[in-house]
Amino acid sequence: MLRRALLAVGLTLLVSAPLFGQEWASKMFETTDHDFGTVARGARVEYSFVLSNIYLEDVHVASVRSSCGCTSPRIENPSLKTYENGAIVAAFNTAAFLGQHGATLTVTIDKPFYAEVQLHVKGYIRSDVVIEPGSVQIGDVEKGVPAVQKVMVNYSGQGDWKIVDVRGINTHLSVDMVQHNHQYGQVAYELTVHMDGKMPAGYINDHLMLVTNDEQGTQIPLLVEGRVLPGISVSPSSLFLGVVQPGQKVTKQLVVKGAKPFRIVSVTCKDKSFEFGPITDQTAKTLHLIPVTFLAGKDFGRVSQTIKIETDRGDTTPELAAYAVVAAP
């Protein structure tokens, strides 16, 4: 209720003090500035400005526009309930632009109140270094299965240019490098990127840094993208049960999927306010529906717990966060 009251005050002041009135929208963003640094021509370069709805009211991102064609923005998850996350993704157009460029992204929010938030990006696109394709595309891979992809890095300029090292923080990725067509001012490298079978389930969005002997830009990022599919997945990945009154009961449903048929053994949570089922169908199948019921207690505020789903496949035990907000009557 305090947040609701503060937001209402912000709306009242919006008429007389527009800048103050829109601060509530800026506070949802983790950051509003990003420097892409020095990048190669043709490289896939993106940055996600993450925003989180910290208010009780639903938030809706209506649109986003860019001040420069060098950057193309898009909205991920425009409608956000309490504590849900979204993003404004800024894609740097390295295929059509060269040199130093920057853009202002204007994000328009129309719910619960109107506001605009400005985000800023910049970077330097090199003309002498080209990456083909623009990123390492792992694709969709089942958990436990290794993958391999290749990219070419071409240099055409001056001097004896070299890639001296490839670094990354993800220990599940490794790189083999072979040099081709080496002559003064021109060189090509074939990079073979290996993903081992121990990569955890989820989206892959990592960078490998190409370390060169070039004073103009000693490090050039190379994006690695893909997704490791779990043996069993739960949707939604986090369950928001809503804003409820003390004593109110709400029920929502989990969808549990598997690549192969399986059985649900148990569904547990430490908080007795959460109940599950009944799970009457014990047939092994690739999709199960689990009802989740939350009974709000007398204490106000956020309730957050972890739900653990045990199956007859001992190697895969999904977990997810479940939460609700108990509001004062």
Secondary structure as UniProt FT lines:
FT   HELIX           2..14
FT   TURN            15..16
FT   HELIX           18..21
FT   HELIX           23..26
FT   TURN            27..28
FT   STRAND          33..41
FT   STRAND          45..52
FT   STRAND          59..66
FT   TURN            69..70
FT   STRAND          71..76
FT   STRAND          79..80
FT   TURN            82..83
FT   STRAND          85..92
FT   TURN            94..96
FT   STRAND          99..111
FT   STRAND          115..132
FT   STRAND          136..142
FT   TURN            143..144
FT   STRAND          147..156
FT   STRAND          163..167
FT   TURN            171..172
FT   STRAND          173..183
FT   TURN            184..185
FT   STRAND          186..195
FT   TURN            197..198
FT   STRAND          202..212
FT   TURN            215..216
FT   STRAND          219..229
FT   STRAND          232..235
FT   STRAND          238..244
FT   TURN            246..247
FT   STRAND          249..262
FT   STRAND          264..268
FT   TURN            272..273
FT   STRAND          274..276
FT   STRAND          285..295
FT   STRAND          301..311
FT   TURN            314..315
FT   STRAND          319..326
//
